[in-house]
């Protein structure tokens, strides 16, 4: 079995070699291109999505309660 220090050393050498090749530029350019593409998509963050999901759940609960109250008022009014 390979020892962890050996794996770390090989990994570091591979990163060093890649840093001195066009592969590093390609990675940088791809990241920039993807960031620009995502910006144009007008995406929301996970936090914003979770906040809106919670707000919608509370709104649905309030709507259900109001519907129940309205049904009770209708029953009292027709009696």
C-alpha angles and dihedrals in degrees: 000000000000118000118239095237090055091050091048091050093050091046091051091050092050091050090049093050092047091048089061096049136072087261089081091054091047091053092049092048093047091051091051092047093049092047091052092047092050091048090056091051090064093224124180126229122253089249092054090048092050092049092052092046090053091047091051091050091052091047091052090051091052091047091051090050092049091049089052091050091048091051090051091050090049091052091049092046095052094045 
